[in-house]
Amino acid sequence: MADGFDWHCDPITGGTVIDANYRNTQNVRRFFKAEIGEHFKFDRPFMAWMKQHRGARMAEAVSEWRKREQAR
């Protein structure tokens, strides 16, 4: 992907911006598991949050996931 971030293989950090090309890839799953733990799982509401929050950073997504986990 010459014109932007490649969610399949580019390094993801907490500062990575969720852009219009965001995809739920294995690379993204590895990032979340490293940040949150092996118990991380995508669910539909969280995937929708990711799609709706273009411009947010991945650190914000980690915080959102943790907030949702605590509410369960």
PDB file with SEQRES, HELIX, SHEET and CRYST1 records, atoms N, CA, C and O in Angstrom:
SEQRES   1 A   72  MET ALA ASP GLY PHE ASP TRP HIS CYS ASP PRO ILE THR          
SEQRES   2 A   72  GLY GLY THR VAL ILE ASP ALA ASN TYR ARG ASN THR GLN          
SEQRES   3 A   72  ASN VAL ARG ARG PHE PHE LYS ALA GLU ILE GLY GLU HIS          
SEQRES   4 A   72  PHE LYS PHE ASP ARG PRO PHE MET ALA TRP MET LYS GLN          
SEQRES   5 A   72  HIS ARG GLY ALA ARG MET ALA GLU ALA VAL SER GLU TRP          
SEQRES   6 A   72  ARG LYS ARG GLU GLN ALA ARG                                  
HELIX    1 AA1 GLN A   26  ILE A   36  1                                  11    
HELIX    2 AA2 ARG A   44  GLN A   52  1                                   9    
HELIX    3 AA3 MET A   58  ALA A   71  1                                  14    
CRYST1    1.000    1.000    1.000  90.00  90.00  90.00 P 1           1          
ATOM      1  N   MET A   1       0.857  -1.173   0.000  1.00  0.00           N  
ATOM      2  CA  MET A   1       0.000   0.000   0.000  1.00  0.00           C  
ATOM      3  C   MET A   1       0.897   1.227   0.000  1.00  0.00           C  
ATOM      4  O   MET A   1       1.360   1.664   1.054  1.00  0.00           O  
ATOM      5  N   ALA A   2       1.134   1.766  -1.146  1.00  0.00           N  
ATOM      6  CA  ALA A   2       2.072   2.869  -1.310  1.00  0.00           C  
ATOM      7  C   ALA A   2       1.515   4.200  -0.817  1.00  0.00           C  
ATOM      8  O   ALA A   2       2.279   5.129  -0.557  1.00  0.00           O  
ATOM      9  N   ASP A   3       0.207   4.304  -0.686  1.00  0.00           N  
ATOM     10  CA  ASP A   3      -0.379   5.610  -0.391  1.00  0.00           C  
ATOM     11  C   ASP A   3      -0.846   5.775   1.043  1.00  0.00           C  
ATOM     12  O   ASP A   3      -1.647   6.670   1.312  1.00  0.00           O  
ATOM     13  N   GLY A   4      -0.387   4.963   1.966  1.00  0.00           N  
ATOM     14  CA  GLY A   4      -0.804   5.138   3.346  1.00  0.00           C  
ATOM     15  C   GLY A   4      -0.361   3.997   4.228  1.00  0.00           C  
ATOM     16  O   GLY A   4       0.466   3.167   3.848  1.00  0.00           O  
ATOM     17  N   PHE A   5      -0.928   3.977   5.409  1.00  0.00           N  
ATOM     18  CA  PHE A   5      -0.588   2.971   6.402  1.00  0.00           C  
ATOM     19  C   PHE A   5      -1.132   1.608   5.978  1.00  0.00           C  
ATOM     20  O   PHE A   5      -2.282   1.500   5.552  1.00  0.00           O  
ATOM     21  N   ASP A   6      -0.313   0.580   6.093  1.00  0.00           N  
ATOM     22  CA  ASP A   6      -0.735  -0.782   5.761  1.00  0.00           C  
ATOM     23  C   ASP A   6      -1.024  -1.523   7.062  1.00  0.00           C  
ATOM     24  O   ASP A   6      -0.107  -1.905   7.789  1.00  0.00           O  
ATOM     25  N   TRP A   7      -2.306  -1.720   7.346  1.00  0.00           N  
ATOM     26  CA  TRP A   7      -2.731  -2.354   8.598  1.00  0.00           C  
ATOM     27  C   TRP A   7      -2.327  -3.818   8.671  1.00  0.00           C  
ATOM     28  O   TRP A   7      -2.381  -4.421   9.743  1.00  0.00           O  
ATOM     29  N   HIS A   8      -1.927  -4.392   7.553  1.00  0.00           N  
ATOM     30  CA  HIS A   8      -1.511  -5.793   7.546  1.00  0.00           C  
ATOM     31  C   HIS A   8      -0.086  -5.976   8.034  1.00  0.00           C  
ATOM     32  O   HIS A   8       0.233  -7.008   8.626  1.00  0.00           O  
ATOM     33  N   CYS A   9       0.792  -4.981   7.795  1.00  0.00           N  
ATOM     34  CA  CYS A   9       2.195  -5.239   8.119  1.00  0.00           C  
ATOM     35  C   CYS A   9       2.966  -4.063   8.711  1.00  0.00           C  
ATOM     36  O   CYS A   9       4.043  -4.277   9.267  1.00  0.00           O  
ATOM     37  N   ASP A  10       2.467  -2.836   8.618  1.00  0.00           N  
ATOM     38  CA  ASP A  10       3.209  -1.711   9.199  1.00  0.00           C  
ATOM     39  C   ASP A  10       3.181  -1.805  10.726  1.00  0.00           C  
ATOM     40  O   ASP A  10       2.201  -2.279  11.300  1.00  0.00           O  
ATOM     41  N   PRO A  11       4.250  -1.358  11.384  1.00  0.00           N  
ATOM     42  CA  PRO A  11       4.283  -1.393  12.852  1.00  0.00           C  
ATOM     43  C   PRO A  11       3.191  -0.492  13.440  1.00  0.00           C  
ATOM     44  O   PRO A  11       3.027   0.655  13.024  1.00  0.00           O  
ATOM     45  N   ILE A  12       2.450  -1.029  14.411  1.00  0.00           N  
ATOM     46  CA  ILE A  12       1.385  -0.284  15.077  1.00  0.00           C  
ATOM     47  C   ILE A  12       1.866   0.100  16.472  1.00  0.00           C  
ATOM     48  O   ILE A  12       2.405  -0.730  17.203  1.00  0.00           O  
ATOM     49  N   THR A  13       1.665   1.365  16.832  1.00  0.00           N  
ATOM     50  CA  THR A  13       1.982   1.857  18.168  1.00  0.00           C  
ATOM     51  C   THR A  13       0.735   2.526  18.730  1.00  0.00           C  
ATOM     52  O   THR A  13      -0.273   2.665  18.037  1.00  0.00           O  
ATOM     53  N   GLY A  14       0.811   2.934  19.976  1.00  0.00           N  
ATOM     54  CA  GLY A  14      -0.295   3.674  20.573  1.00  0.00           C  
ATOM     55  C   GLY A  14      -0.579   4.971  19.847  1.00  0.00           C  
ATOM     56  O   GLY A  14      -1.699   5.480  19.902  1.00  0.00           O  
ATOM     57  N   GLY A  15       0.413   5.512  19.171  1.00  0.00           N  
ATOM     58  CA  GLY A  15       0.247   6.762  18.444  1.00  0.00           C  
ATOM     59  C   GLY A  15      -0.270   6.609  17.027  1.00  0.00           C  
ATOM     60  O   GLY A  15      -0.528   7.605  16.350  1.00  0.00           O  
ATOM     61  N   THR A  16      -0.426   5.374  16.570  1.00  0.00           N  
ATOM     62  CA  THR A  16      -0.934   5.147  15.213  1.00  0.00           C  
ATOM     63  C   THR A  16      -2.365   5.663  15.109  1.00  0.00           C  
ATOM     64  O   THR A  16      -3.211   5.357  15.949  1.00  0.00           O  
ATOM     65  N   VAL A  17      -2.619   6.447  14.072  1.00  0.00           N  
ATOM     66  CA  VAL A  17      -3.942   7.033  13.860  1.00  0.00           C  
ATOM     67  C   VAL A  17      -4.829   6.044  13.105  1.00  0.00           C  
ATOM     68  O   VAL A  17      -4.407   5.440  12.118  1.00  0.00           O  
ATOM     69  N   ILE A  18      -6.054   5.891  13.582  1.00  0.00           N  
ATOM     70  CA  ILE A  18      -7.047   5.062  12.899  1.00  0.00           C  
ATOM     71  C   ILE A  18      -7.528   5.860  11.689  1.00  0.00           C  
ATOM     72  O   ILE A  18      -8.182   6.893  11.833  1.00  0.00           O  
ATOM     73  N   ASP A  19      -7.197   5.371  10.504  1.00  0.00           N  
ATOM     74  CA  ASP A  19      -7.529   6.118   9.285  1.00  0.00           C  
ATOM     75  C   ASP A  19      -8.647   5.437   8.498  1.00  0.00           C  
ATOM     76  O   ASP A  19      -9.192   4.418   8.922  1.00  0.00           O  
ATOM     77  N   ALA A  20      -8.973   6.009   7.364  1.00  0.00           N  
ATOM     78  CA  ALA A  20     -10.066   5.497   6.533  1.00  0.00           C  
ATOM     79  C   ALA A  20      -9.764   4.109   5.983  1.00  0.00           C  
ATOM     80  O   ALA A  20     -10.684   3.403   5.572  1.00  0.00           O  
ATOM     81  N   ASN A  21      -8.504   3.703   5.966  1.00  0.00           N  
ATOM     82  CA  ASN A  21      -8.121   2.384   5.461  1.00  0.00           C  
ATOM     83  C   ASN A  21      -8.049   1.330   6.561  1.00  0.00           C  
ATOM     84  O   ASN A  21      -7.621   0.204   6.308  1.00  0.00           O  
ATOM     85  N   TYR A  22      -8.469   1.684   7.796  1.00  0.00           N  
ATOM     86  CA  TYR A  22      -8.367   0.756   8.919  1.00  0.00           C  
ATOM     87  C   TYR A  22      -9.062  -0.567   8.606  1.00  0.00           C  
ATOM     88  O   TYR A  22     -10.158  -0.596   8.046  1.00  0.00           O  
ATOM     89  N   ARG A  23      -8.398  -1.659   8.981  1.00  0.00           N  
ATOM     90  CA  ARG A  23      -8.955  -3.005   8.867  1.00  0.00           C  
ATOM     91  C   ARG A  23      -8.616  -3.786  10.127  1.00  0.00           C  
ATOM     92  O   ARG A  23      -7.568  -3.568  10.736  1.00  0.00           O  
ATOM     93  N   ASN A  24      -9.500  -4.694  10.519  1.00  0.00           N  
ATOM     94  CA  ASN A  24      -9.242  -5.588  11.648  1.00  0.00           C  
ATOM     95  C   ASN A  24      -8.367  -6.730  11.137  1.00  0.00           C  
ATOM     96  O   ASN A  24      -8.875  -7.755  10.684  1.00  0.00           O  
ATOM     97  N   THR A  25      -7.064  -6.547  11.212  1.00  0.00           N  
ATOM     98  CA  THR A  25      -6.125  -7.536  10.679  1.00  0.00           C  
ATOM     99  C   THR A  25      -5.453  -8.310  11.811  1.00  0.00           C  
ATOM    100  O   THR A  25      -5.602  -7.971  12.985  1.00  0.00           O  
ATOM    101  N   GLN A  26      -4.722  -9.336  11.447  1.00  0.00           N  
ATOM    102  CA  GLN A  26      -3.939 -10.080  12.432  1.00  0.00           C  
ATOM    103  C   GLN A  26      -2.903  -9.163  13.080  1.00  0.00           C  
ATOM    104  O   GLN A  26      -2.600  -9.307  14.264  1.00  0.00           O  
ATOM    105  N   ASN A  27      -2.370  -8.236  12.320  1.00  0.00           N  
ATOM    106  CA  ASN A  27      -1.408  -7.270  12.844  1.00  0.00           C  
ATOM    107  C   ASN A  27      -2.053  -6.424  13.950  1.00  0.00           C  
ATOM    108  O   ASN A  27      -1.437  -6.178  14.987  1.00  0.00           O  
ATOM    109  N   VAL A  28      -3.284  -5.987  13.725  1.00  0.00           N  
ATOM    110  CA  VAL A  28      -4.019  -5.206  14.722  1.00  0.00           C  
ATOM    111  C   VAL A  28      -4.294  -6.078  15.950  1.00  0.00           C  
ATOM    112  O   VAL A  28      -4.127  -5.630  17.084  1.00  0.00           O  
ATOM    113  N   ARG A  29      -4.713  -7.310  15.720  1.00  0.00           N  
ATOM    114  CA  ARG A  29      -4.983  -8.233  16.836  1.00  0.00           C  
ATOM    115  C   ARG A  29      -3.717  -8.443  17.675  1.00  0.00           C  
ATOM    116  O   ARG A  29      -3.787  -8.472  18.904  1.00  0.00           O  
ATOM    117  N   ARG A  30      -2.562  -8.588  17.017  1.00  0.00           N  
ATOM    118  CA  ARG A  30      -1.294  -8.748  17.759  1.00  0.00           C  
ATOM    119  C   ARG A  30      -1.017  -7.510  18.616  1.00  0.00           C  
ATOM    120  O   ARG A  30      -0.582  -7.628  19.761  1.00  0.00           O  
ATOM    121  N   PHE A  31      -1.272  -6.319  18.053  1.00  0.00           N  
ATOM    122  CA  PHE A  31      -1.071  -5.087  18.815  1.00  0.00           C  
ATOM    123  C   PHE A  31      -1.947  -5.084  20.068  1.00  0.00           C  
ATOM    124  O   PHE A  31      -1.456  -4.825  21.167  1.00  0.00           O  
ATOM    125  N   PHE A  32      -3.235  -5.369  19.909  1.00  0.00           N  
ATOM    126  CA  PHE A  32      -4.150  -5.348  21.052  1.00  0.00           C  
ATOM    127  C   PHE A  32      -3.767  -6.415  22.082  1.00  0.00           C  
ATOM    128  O   PHE A  32      -3.833  -6.157  23.284  1.00  0.00           O  
ATOM    129  N   LYS A  33      -3.376  -7.584  21.638  1.00  0.00           N  
ATOM    130  CA  LYS A  33      -2.984  -8.631  22.585  1.00  0.00           C  
ATOM    131  C   LYS A  33      -1.726  -8.225  23.348  1.00  0.00           C  
ATOM    132  O   LYS A  33      -1.596  -8.537  24.532  1.00  0.00           O  
ATOM    133  N   ALA A  34      -0.808  -7.540  22.693  1.00  0.00           N  
ATOM    134  CA  ALA A  34       0.401  -7.067  23.363  1.00  0.00           C  
ATOM    135  C   ALA A  34       0.058  -5.990  24.390  1.00  0.00           C  
ATOM    136  O   ALA A  34       0.658  -5.947  25.464  1.00  0.00           O  
ATOM    137  N   GLU A  35      -0.893  -5.129  24.071  1.00  0.00           N  
ATOM    138  CA  GLU A  35      -1.262  -4.024  24.959  1.00  0.00           C  
ATOM    139  C   GLU A  35      -2.222  -4.447  26.073  1.00  0.00           C  
ATOM    140  O   GLU A  35      -2.118  -3.962  27.200  1.00  0.00           O  
ATOM    141  N   ILE A  36      -3.151  -5.345  25.762  1.00  0.00           N  
ATOM    142  CA  ILE A  36      -4.239  -5.693  26.676  1.00  0.00           C  
ATOM    143  C   ILE A  36      -4.017  -7.049  27.330  1.00  0.00           C  
ATOM    144  O   ILE A  36      -4.298  -7.231  28.515  1.00  0.00           O  
ATOM    145  N   GLY A  37      -3.520  -7.982  26.562  1.00  0.00           N  
ATOM    146  CA  GLY A  37      -3.321  -9.339  27.058  1.00  0.00           C  
ATOM    147  C   GLY A  37      -3.967 -10.342  26.127  1.00  0.00           C  
ATOM    148  O   GLY A  37      -4.717  -9.982  25.220  1.00  0.00           O  
ATOM    149  N   GLU A  38      -3.667 -11.595  26.365  1.00  0.00           N  
ATOM    150  CA  GLU A  38      -4.151 -12.673  25.506  1.00  0.00           C  
ATOM    151  C   GLU A  38      -5.669 -12.802  25.520  1.00  0.00           C  
ATOM    152  O   GLU A  38      -6.241 -13.421  24.623  1.00  0.00           O  
ATOM    153  N   HIS A  39      -6.327 -12.230  26.522  1.00  0.00           N  
ATOM    154  CA  HIS A  39      -7.785 -12.321  26.606  1.00  0.00           C  
ATOM    155  C   HIS A  39      -8.491 -11.336  25.670  1.00  0.00           C  
ATOM    156  O   HIS A  39      -9.719 -11.334  25.595  1.00  0.00           O  
ATOM    157  N   PHE A  40      -7.727 -10.496  24.954  1.00  0.00           N  
ATOM    158  CA  PHE A  40      -8.348  -9.554  24.026  1.00  0.00           C  
ATOM    159  C   PHE A  40      -9.123 -10.303  22.948  1.00  0.00           C  
ATOM    160  O   PHE A  40      -8.654 -11.305  22.408  1.00  0.00           O  
ATOM    161  N   LYS A  41     -10.329  -9.793  22.642  1.00  0.00           N  
ATOM    162  CA  LYS A  41     -11.134 -10.306  21.526  1.00  0.00           C  
ATOM    163  C   LYS A  41     -11.856  -9.133  20.895  1.00  0.00           C  
ATOM    164  O   LYS A  41     -12.277  -8.205  21.585  1.00  0.00           O  
ATOM    165  N   PHE A  42     -11.997  -9.181  19.570  1.00  0.00           N  
ATOM    166  CA  PHE A  42     -12.844  -8.223  18.879  1.00  0.00           C  
ATOM    167  C   PHE A  42     -14.295  -8.639  19.093  1.00  0.00           C  
ATOM    168  O   PHE A  42     -14.605  -9.830  19.083  1.00  0.00           O  
ATOM    169  N   ASP A  43     -15.177  -7.676  19.285  1.00  0.00           N  
ATOM    170  CA  ASP A  43     -16.604  -7.953  19.227  1.00  0.00           C  
ATOM    171  C   ASP A  43     -17.227  -6.889  18.326  1.00  0.00           C  
ATOM    172  O   ASP A  43     -16.592  -5.881  18.018  1.00  0.00           O  
ATOM    173  N   ARG A  44     -18.442  -7.111  17.916  1.00  0.00           N  
ATOM    174  CA  ARG A  44     -19.057  -6.202  16.948  1.00  0.00           C  
ATOM    175  C   ARG A  44     -19.156  -4.764  17.444  1.00  0.00           C  
ATOM    176  O   ARG A  44     -18.843  -3.843  16.689  1.00  0.00           O  
ATOM    177  N   PRO A  45     -19.584  -4.537  18.695  1.00  0.00           N  
ATOM    178  CA  PRO A  45     -19.656  -3.148  19.154  1.00  0.00           C  
ATOM    179  C   PRO A  45     -18.288  -2.444  19.143  1.00  0.00           C  
ATOM    180  O   PRO A  45     -18.204  -1.264  18.801  1.00  0.00           O  
ATOM    181  N   PHE A  46     -17.231  -3.153  19.511  1.00  0.00           N  
ATOM    182  CA  PHE A  46     -15.905  -2.542  19.506  1.00  0.00           C  
ATOM    183  C   PHE A  46     -15.427  -2.304  18.074  1.00  0.00           C  
ATOM    184  O   PHE A  46     -14.821  -1.271  17.788  1.00  0.00           O  
ATOM    185  N   MET A  47     -15.692  -3.242  17.181  1.00  0.00           N  
ATOM    186  CA  MET A  47     -15.313  -3.034  15.778  1.00  0.00           C  
ATOM    187  C   MET A  47     -16.053  -1.820  15.210  1.00  0.00           C  
ATOM    188  O   MET A  47     -15.480  -1.059  14.430  1.00  0.00           O  
ATOM    189  N   ALA A  48     -17.312  -1.633  15.590  1.00  0.00           N  
ATOM    190  CA  ALA A  48     -18.068  -0.456  15.144  1.00  0.00           C  
ATOM    191  C   ALA A  48     -17.443   0.818  15.715  1.00  0.00           C  
ATOM    192  O   ALA A  48     -17.361   1.833  15.024  1.00  0.00           O  
ATOM    193  N   TRP A  49     -17.005   0.766  16.972  1.00  0.00           N  
ATOM    194  CA  TRP A  49     -16.352   1.926  17.587  1.00  0.00           C  
ATOM    195  C   TRP A  49     -15.112   2.300  16.780  1.00  0.00           C  
ATOM    196  O   TRP A  49     -14.880   3.477  16.503  1.00  0.00           O  
ATOM    197  N   MET A  50     -14.325   1.311  16.406  1.00  0.00           N  
ATOM    198  CA  MET A  50     -13.112   1.562  15.622  1.00  0.00           C  
ATOM    199  C   MET A  50     -13.462   2.264  14.311  1.00  0.00           C  
ATOM    200  O   MET A  50     -12.798   3.227  13.928  1.00  0.00           O  
ATOM    201  N   LYS A  51     -14.493   1.791  13.626  1.00  0.00           N  
ATOM    202  CA  LYS A  51     -14.890   2.382  12.342  1.00  0.00           C  
ATOM    203  C   LYS A  51     -15.403   3.813  12.527  1.00  0.00           C  
ATOM    204  O   LYS A  51     -15.215   4.657  11.650  1.00  0.00           O  
ATOM    205  N   GLN A  52     -16.044   4.084  13.653  1.00  0.00           N  
ATOM    206  CA  GLN A  52     -16.650   5.396  13.903  1.00  0.00           C  
ATOM    207  C   GLN A  52     -15.664   6.422  14.447  1.00  0.00           C  
ATOM    208  O   GLN A  52     -15.994   7.605  14.525  1.00  0.00           O  
ATOM    209  N   HIS A  53     -14.489   6.005  14.816  1.00  0.00           N  
ATOM    210  CA  HIS A  53     -13.532   6.914  15.456  1.00  0.00           C  
ATOM    211  C   HIS A  53     -12.274   7.125  14.619  1.00  0.00           C  
ATOM    212  O   HIS A  53     -11.152   7.048  15.120  1.00  0.00           O  
ATOM    213  N   ARG A  54     -12.488   7.389  13.347  1.00  0.00           N  
ATOM    214  CA  ARG A  54     -11.374   7.759  12.481  1.00  0.00           C  
ATOM    215  C   ARG A  54     -10.700   8.991  13.064  1.00  0.00           C  
ATOM    216  O   ARG A  54     -11.376   9.916  13.516  1.00  0.00           O  
ATOM    217  N   GLY A  55      -9.389   9.009  13.056  1.00  0.00           N  
ATOM    218  CA  GLY A  55      -8.642  10.130  13.609  1.00  0.00           C  
ATOM    219  C   GLY A  55      -8.196   9.892  15.038  1.00  0.00           C  
ATOM    220  O   GLY A  55      -7.298  10.574  15.532  1.00  0.00           O  
ATOM    221  N   ALA A  56      -8.822   8.922  15.714  1.00  0.00           N  
ATOM    222  CA  ALA A  56      -8.383   8.565  17.069  1.00  0.00           C  
ATOM    223  C   ALA A  56      -7.079   7.783  16.962  1.00  0.00           C  
ATOM    224  O   ALA A  56      -6.736   7.270  15.897  1.00  0.00           O  
ATOM    225  N   ARG A  57      -6.379   7.702  18.044  1.00  0.00           N  
ATOM    226  CA  ARG A  57      -5.125   6.945  18.078  1.00  0.00           C  
ATOM    227  C   ARG A  57      -5.388   5.559  18.676  1.00  0.00           C  
ATOM    228  O   ARG A  57      -6.367   5.356  19.396  1.00  0.00           O  
ATOM    229  N   MET A  58      -4.520   4.636  18.373  1.00  0.00           N  
ATOM    230  CA  MET A  58      -4.695   3.273  18.866  1.00  0.00           C  
ATOM    231  C   MET A  58      -4.669   3.212  20.389  1.00  0.00           C  
ATOM    232  O   MET A  58      -5.314   2.341  20.973  1.00  0.00           O  
ATOM    233  N   ALA A  59      -3.947   4.106  21.043  1.00  0.00           N  
ATOM    234  CA  ALA A  59      -3.959   4.143  22.511  1.00  0.00           C  
ATOM    235  C   ALA A  59      -5.367   4.444  23.021  1.00  0.00           C  
ATOM    236  O   ALA A  59      -5.777   3.920  24.057  1.00  0.00           O  
ATOM    237  N   GLU A  60      -6.104   5.280  22.303  1.00  0.00           N  
ATOM    238  CA  GLU A  60      -7.493   5.577  22.681  1.00  0.00           C  
ATOM    239  C   GLU A  60      -8.373   4.333  22.505  1.00  0.00           C  
ATOM    240  O   GLU A  60      -9.290   4.098  23.292  1.00  0.00           O  
ATOM    241  N   ALA A  61      -8.088   3.548  21.475  1.00  0.00           N  
ATOM    242  CA  ALA A  61      -8.835   2.312  21.260  1.00  0.00           C  
ATOM    243  C   ALA A  61      -8.570   1.319  22.390  1.00  0.00           C  
ATOM    244  O   ALA A  61      -9.485   0.634  22.846  1.00  0.00           O  
ATOM    245  N   VAL A  62      -7.320   1.242  22.838  1.00  0.00           N  
ATOM    246  CA  VAL A  62      -6.988   0.373  23.972  1.00  0.00           C  
ATOM    247  C   VAL A  62      -7.773   0.822  25.206  1.00  0.00           C  
ATOM    248  O   VAL A  62      -8.346  -0.008  25.913  1.00  0.00           O  
ATOM    249  N   SER A  63      -7.800   2.114  25.462  1.00  0.00           N  
ATOM    250  CA  SER A  63      -8.555   2.643  26.611  1.00  0.00           C  
ATOM    251  C   SER A  63     -10.037   2.329  26.492  1.00  0.00           C  
ATOM    252  O   SER A  63     -10.680   1.960  27.474  1.00  0.00           O  
ATOM    253  N   GLU A  64     -10.573   2.474  25.295  1.00  0.00           N  
ATOM    254  CA  GLU A  64     -11.994   2.176  25.068  1.00  0.00           C  
ATOM    255  C   GLU A  64     -12.286   0.709  25.317  1.00  0.00           C  
ATOM    256  O   GLU A  64     -13.298   0.376  25.936  1.00  0.00           O  
ATOM    257  N   TRP A  65     -11.418  -0.171  24.847  1.00  0.00           N  
ATOM    258  CA  TRP A  65     -11.637  -1.601  25.059  1.00  0.00           C  
ATOM    259  C   TRP A  65     -11.615  -1.925  26.551  1.00  0.00           C  
ATOM    260  O   TRP A  65     -12.446  -2.685  27.048  1.00  0.00           O  
ATOM    261  N   ARG A  66     -10.647  -1.334  27.256  1.00  0.00           N  
ATOM    262  CA  ARG A  66     -10.552  -1.591  28.709  1.00  0.00           C  
ATOM    263  C   ARG A  66     -11.783  -1.067  29.439  1.00  0.00           C  
ATOM    264  O   ARG A  66     -12.268  -1.703  30.375  1.00  0.00           O  
ATOM    265  N   LYS A  67     -12.287   0.081  29.019  1.00  0.00           N  
ATOM    266  CA  LYS A  67     -13.499   0.653  29.616  1.00  0.00           C  
ATOM    267  C   LYS A  67     -14.682  -0.295  29.405  1.00  0.00           C  
ATOM    268  O   LYS A  67     -15.465  -0.529  30.326  1.00  0.00           O  
ATOM    269  N   ARG A  68     -14.805  -0.827  28.216  1.00  0.00           N  
ATOM    270  CA  ARG A  68     -15.872  -1.780  27.909  1.00  0.00           C  
ATOM    271  C   ARG A  68     -15.716  -3.064  28.709  1.00  0.00           C  
ATOM    272  O   ARG A  68     -16.702  -3.638  29.172  1.00  0.00           O  
ATOM    273  N   GLU A  69     -14.482  -3.511  28.869  1.00  0.00           N  
ATOM    274  CA  GLU A  69     -14.232  -4.741  29.634  1.00  0.00           C  
ATOM    275  C   GLU A  69     -14.652  -4.545  31.095  1.00  0.00           C  
ATOM    276  O   GLU A  69     -15.261  -5.438  31.685  1.00  0.00           O  
ATOM    277  N   GLN A  70     -14.338  -3.401  31.676  1.00  0.00           N  
ATOM    278  CA  GLN A  70     -14.710  -3.131  33.060  1.00  0.00           C  
ATOM    279  C   GLN A  70     -16.222  -3.028  33.253  1.00  0.00           C  
ATOM    280  O   GLN A  70     -16.741  -3.337  34.326  1.00  0.00           O  
ATOM    281  N   ALA A  71     -16.918  -2.595  32.214  1.00  0.00           N  
ATOM    282  CA  ALA A  71     -18.383  -2.446  32.296  1.00  0.00           C  
ATOM    283  C   ALA A  71     -19.113  -3.787  32.217  1.00  0.00           C  
ATOM    284  O   ALA A  71     -20.300  -3.864  32.534  1.00  0.00           O  
ATOM    285  N   ARG A  72     -18.413  -4.840  31.796  1.00  0.00           N  
ATOM    286  CA  ARG A  72     -19.058  -6.162  31.676  1.00  0.00           C  
ATOM    287  C   ARG A  72     -19.306  -6.783  33.026  1.00  0.00           C  
ATOM    288  O   ARG A  72     -19.839  -7.889  33.108  1.00  0.00           O  
TER     289      ARG A  72                                                      
END                                                                             
